[in-house]
Amino acid sequence: MTLENVVVYIVVGLIAGFLASRIVLGKGRGWLMDILIGIVGAIVGGWLANQLHIQVNLGPDILNKIIIAFVGAVILLLIWRLIFRGRRK
């Protein structure tokens, strides 16, 4: 893994996590949490797209990565909200 790949993962994670947090939760979770949400969302989205044999080809490769990471992050946050809905005071 090169430094370029790490930077791409961080940028994709930040964008996807921020957008997913805004849509699902109504606000961002902070830049570090947004990056983590986006990176885990990329893993979830990539796995799910692979299992369902879905390919995203809407433009540049980075845009396709952001879309898959965004979908995965939204799914991740929706599951998180379902699990921890009743635990909030």
WOQUIUR-V297434 format. One line per field, one symbol per residue. ss: DSSP state (H for helix, E for strand, C for the rest). burial: I if it has 24 or more other C-alpha atoms within 12 Angstrom, else O. A space follows every 50 residues. Layout:
ss = ???
burial = ???
//
This chain:
ss = CCHHHHHHHHHHHHHHHHHHHHHHHCCCCCHHHHHHHHHHHHHHHHHHHH HCCCCCCCCCHHHHHHHHHHHHHHHHHHHHHHHCCCCCC
burial = OOOOOOOIIIIIIIIIIIIIIOOIOOOIOOOOIIIIIIIIIIIIIIOOOO OOOOOOOOOOOIOOIIIIIIIIIIIIIOOOOOOOOOOOO
//
